């Protein structure tokens, strides 16, 4: 009688382990909720192109449709926008380290001074502007300080509206 009880427990334990293994294999293959993992090096679509009615050309935007800008002076790995004030106006487009950004040609990443991986377009770091409150806004276009902020565009250089704005040396 005792042998039958041990055999039942062993059988039940074996069945539970088998079911657990099947669930784990299924979750790993499907990326389901039971242990979903994301490969950091897998391409992640973070940028797309959109037609800007205000500018009359195609620009790059983030997943929410917000305009992506670059600062002309931030070339060759040199970061200008690092102060608290600058970062309160311009938000870097960052991804998890090791992620390959996707959604447009010529995207890459660069390591910011704070260690985060920032998305670049043609080597220039990308940012959103805090005063662009909705998709399609381009209020940061033409702002000047150490360089000029322009929307990133796969169709060429975006020109600033006449009179362009400025911050008067706020980046320290």
C-alpha positions in Angstrom: 0.0 0.0 0.0 2.8 2.4 0.9 4.5 1.6 -2.5 1.3 2.7 -4.4 1.3 6.0 -2.5 5.0 6.6 -3.4 4.4 5.7 -7.0 1.4 8.1 -7.2 3.5 11.0 -5.7 6.4 10.3 -8.1 4.0 10.2 -11.0 2.3 13.5 -10.0 5.7 15.2 -9.4 6.9 14.0 -12.8 3.7 15.3 -14.5 4.1 18.7 -12.7 7.7 19.0 -13.8 6.8 18.1 -17.4 4.0 20.7 -17.5 6.3 23.3 -16.0 8.9 22.6 -18.6 6.3 22.8 -21.4 5.1 26.2 -20.1 8.6 27.5 -19.9 9.5 26.4 -23.5 6.2 27.9 -24.8 6.8 31.2 -23.0 10.4 31.5 -24.3 9.3 30.9 -27.9 6.3 33.2 -27.8 7.6 35.9 -25.6 4.5 35.3 -23.4 3.9 36.5 -19.9 5.6 33.5 -18.3 9.2 34.8 -18.4 9.1 37.0 -21.5 12.5 38.3 -22.3 13.7 40.9 -24.8 17.0 40.8 -26.6 18.8 44.0 -26.0 20.5 43.7 -29.4 17.3 43.2 -31.3 16.3 46.1 -33.5 13.7 48.3 -31.8 11.6 50.7 -33.8 11.9 54.0 -32.0 11.9 56.4 -35.0 9.6 56.9 -37.9 9.2 59.5 -40.6 6.3 61.8 -41.0 5.3 64.7 -43.2 5.4 68.0 -41.4 2.7 70.4 -42.7 4.4 73.3 -40.9 7.8 72.7 -42.7 6.5 71.2 -45.9 8.9 68.2 -45.7 9.4 64.8 -44.2 11.0 64.8 -40.7 11.8 62.1 -38.1 9.5 61.6 -35.1 9.5 59.4 -32.1 6.8 56.6 -31.5 4.4 59.3 -30.2 4.8 61.4 -33.3 6.9 64.1 -31.6 9.5 65.8 -33.7 13.1 64.7 -33.2 15.8 67.4 -33.2 19.6 67.5 -33.4 21.9 70.3 -32.4 24.4 71.3 -35.1 27.3 71.6 -32.6 27.0 68.1 -31.3 29.3 66.3 -33.7 32.0 63.7 -33.5 30.9 62.5 -30.0 30.9 66.0 -28.5 27.9 66.7 -26.2 26.7 70.2 -25.6 23.3 69.5 -24.0 24.4 68.1 -20.7 23.3 70.7 -18.1 20.2 70.5 -16.0 18.8 73.5 -17.8 19.4 72.2 -21.3 18.0 68.8 -20.4 14.9 70.4 -19.0 14.1 71.7 -22.5 15.6 69.0 -24.7 14.9 65.3 -23.8 17.4 62.8 -25.2 15.9 59.9 -27.2 17.5 57.0 -25.3 17.2 53.2 -25.5 18.5 50.3 -23.4 22.2 49.8 -23.8 22.9 47.3 -26.6 19.6 48.0 -28.4 19.8 48.6 -32.1 17.4 51.5 -33.0 15.3 50.9 -36.0 12.6 52.8 -38.0 14.9 54.9 -40.4 18.2 54.4 -42.1 21.4 55.9 -40.6 20.3 55.3 -36.9 22.8 54.3 -34.3 23.5 55.0 -30.7 26.2 56.9 -28.8 27.0 56.8 -25.1 26.0 60.0 -23.3 28.1 61.4 -20.5 25.6 60.1 -18.0 26.1 56.5 -19.4 22.8 56.2 -21.2 22.6 55.1 -24.9 21.2 57.9 -27.0 19.8 57.4 -30.5 21.7 59.2 -33.3 20.7 60.0 -36.9 23.7 60.4 -39.2 25.9 60.7 -36.1 23.9 63.5 -34.5 22.2 62.8 -31.1 18.4 63.0 -31.2 16.1 64.9 -28.8 12.5 66.0 -28.3 11.6 69.5 -27.3 9.5 70.0 -24.2 7.4 72.8 -25.8 6.3 70.5 -28.6 3.1 69.5 -26.8 1.6 67.3 -29.5 2.5 65.4 -32.7 3.4 67.7 -35.5 4.7 70.6 -33.4 8.1 72.0 -34.5 8.5 74.8 -31.9 12.2 73.9 -31.4 13.1 74.5 -35.0 15.8 77.2 -35.4 16.6 77.8 -31.7 20.2 79.0 -31.5 22.8 79.0 -28.8 26.1 77.1 -29.3 24.6 75.6 -32.4 21.2 75.5 -34.1 18.4 73.0 -33.2 16.8 71.5 -36.3 14.3 68.7 -36.9 16.1 65.6 -38.2 15.1 65.0 -41.8 15.8 62.2 -44.2 15.1 64.6 -47.1 17.8 67.1 -46.3 18.4 70.2 -44.2 15.4 71.9 -42.5 15.7 75.7 -42.6 14.7 77.8 -39.7 11.9 80.3 -39.9 13.1 83.9 -40.3 14.2 85.4 -37.0 15.0 82.0 -35.3 14.9 81.9 -31.5 17.6 81.6 -29.0 18.3 80.9 -25.4 21.1 83.5 -25.0 23.9 81.2 -23.7 21.9 79.0 -21.3 24.0 75.9 -21.7 26.9 77.0 -19.6 
